[in-house]
Amino acid sequence: MPPVSFATFPSFLLTRSGTDLTAFRNYISSQAAVPENNFAGNSRGRYRNAEYDALVDSYYVAIPLNERMDVVGKIIHHMSDQLVVMRLFFDPEATLIANQLKNVPAGFPWNIHEWDAS
């Protein structure tokens, strides 16, 4: 079966994208799924903006932490001001743990050998 082209997909598709700082690259102009690159690219919304591209480029070349965080603020402002991505929902991962269990860490419970059921 040939791969589905998102350019001619006959419906809508909800996808999840990364929410960490590396996901900024998914929305640069070169990632826009357009005819010029045979609709290959991570930006299914085809967002292209030279100002955004320059901000992302400056993030990846900035070394001092304060400078990088300043650029992150500018990128987030641009993304929210221009509505580059519109999140429809947030799906947290819930883990239920009986209150009788002790020594269970927050987050992913990896240390089961240390749990106590008293």
Secondary structure, DSSP 8 states (H G I E B T S, - for coil): -----TTS-SS--------SGGGGGGGSGGGB--GGGTT-SSBTT----HHHHHHHHHHHH--SHHHHHHHHHHHHHHHHHTT---------------TTEES--SSS---GGG-EE-
